[in-house]
């Protein structure tokens, strides 16, 4: 079965973050992605869903995770 891929902008919209945050999270290994053709990055939908689920504890959201990351 083919895996659903999202454009960087689509993943950013789903997670309510910037495109640059998506690129950084891919580089850090928080999101799984692949390059298509001459280098267009696509993010695996399952990876986005996983990220949301991993960071949803007691009402915590991805936005709170971003704040925690920015404080480092």
N, C-alpha and C positions, 0 to 999 in steps of 0.2 A: 504494500500500500504506500502511496506517495505521502510524504509529510507536508503539511501545510506550511508555507513560507510567507513571512511578512516583509514588506519593505521597511527600511529603517524608520521612515516617517510614520508608517502605520503602527509599528511597535511603540514608538515614542508616544503616539496619540493614545494607544491602549493604556500605557503605563503613566500617562500624564507627566512626561519628562521631555527634555530636549533631545534632539537627534544626537548631539554630542555625548549626552549621558549614555545613550544606547551604544555608541561606538566604544566608550570607555568601559561599560559593563561587559561587552563582548571581549575586549582586550583583557579584562580582569578575570574572565571566565564565569561571570555571573549569568550570562546569556550565551546560548549556543547559536552559532550562525555559520553560514557558508557563503563562499563567493561564487557568483554565477557569471559566466562569460568573461569579459575583460576585467572583472573585479567588482561588479555590483554586489554589495553585501545584502544578504537576506537572513532574517532571524527566524528560527524555528518557533512556530506558534506554541508548541508544547513547552518550550523553554520559557516563554513569556508567562504562560499559565503557571508553570512550576515556580517561577520567581514570585509571583503574586501569592501563591499558596504558602511558600516557605516563610513569607514575611507577614502573613495574616495571623497574628496571635493576639487575642484579647482586644480586638478592634484595631490593632496596628495595621497600617497600610504601607504601601510602597513609598508614599510621600514621607512617612516617618522614618523609613529606612534611609531615604535620601538625606534627611536632616542629620541623622546619626553619622552617616558617612562624611558629610560636609564638616562635621565638628572634629574630625580626626586631625 
